Amino acid sequence: MSITLYGITNCDTVKRARAWLAEQDVSYQFHDFKKAGVPPARLPAWVAAAGWERVLNRQGSTWRKLDEAQRTAVVDAASAQALMLAQPSVIKRPVVEWADGSITVGFDADTFARRR
């Protein structure tokens, strides 16, 4: 299994993660949510590995722009996943599927160094 980094091209955190991988000469595939969408078959694995509360980015501008009814409707993994599929920008980025099958959410150089 190879490394796949999921995110959005213009996200600063994704840019930092991609730059770190390039500096370390780590090969990976990039999956852009904006161009290819969220892979519905992969989202449940991310939620199972990290928890829906971690995968859902409640700090970002997309979350803040949702109306109150949309935000309050997110109460569990199923409702969070439905929102993430409809609004991929509410997913915390990057999501990385590592060669060993593990999943991380967000970028931390120390965590990446341990995983590669």
N, C-alpha and C positions, 0 to 999 in steps of 0.2 A: 504494500500500500504506500502511495506517495503522499506528500504533504499537500493539502489544499487549504488556501487562505480565502475566506469568504469576506466580502466587504463591499465598499463603494470607493471607486477610484479617487474621488476628491476629498475623502475623509482624512483628516490630519493623522489620526491614530493609525489608520491603515497605511498611510504613507510611511510613517515611522517604522511600522512592523515590516513592510516590504523592504525598506532601506536596510534594516538590521539583517534580514535574511540575505539580501544581496551582499552586504559587507562580510557576512560569515560564509559566503559561497554555498548557501543552502538552496537547492533547487525546490521549486514548489509550483503548483498550479494556482492561478488566481481566478476566482469566480466573482464576477461583478453583479451584485444584486440589481443594480439599475438596468443592466443589459440582459441578464439571464434569469432574473427573478430569484426568489428563495426556493431552493429545492425542497418541495414538500415532503419528500421521503427522508430527508436529513434532519429537518427541524425537530421531530420528536427525539432523536438521538441527542441533539444539543441540549434540549430541555431535560432529558433524563440524566445527562452527564453533569450539567452545571446548575440545573434548577431554572424554572421559568423566570424567577425574580432576578436572576443574574443575566439571563439572555435578553430580557426586556430592558431597554434603556429608558428609564424614567427621568433621566437628567438632560436628555437631548432636546433640541428645538422641535423635532417632529412630535414628540410626546406632548410638549407644552402647547403646540398648535392644535392638538385634538380637542374637540369640545368635551365638556364635563361628562356628558353621557357616555362617550366612548371610553374615557379614562375610568370611570366608575364601573363600567361593564367588565373590566379585566379583573377577575376575582380568582382565577385558577389557571392551571396549565392549558386547558382546552381553550378558554377565552383569550389567553395571552397568545397562543399559537395562531388562532384565527386572525387576531390583529396583526401579528408579525407577517403573516402571509399576505394580508391586504395592504399593509404599510411597512415594507421592508426596512425603511429608515429607522424604525423603532427598535431594531435589533442592535445590541451593543456590539461594537466592531473592534477588531476583527474576530471572527470565529475561525479557529484553526483546527483542522483535523490532521493530527500528526501521524507519521508513518506507523507508529505502534497502535493506532486506533484511538488514542486518547484525544480529548477535546479541551481546548482552552478558549476563553472569551476575554477579549481585551488584549492589550499589549503590555508586557513587562519583560524587559531584556533578560533579567535573571531567570524568569520562568521559561522563556524561549531557549535560553542557553542550556537549561536542564533537559528540555524536550527534544532538541534537534538530534 
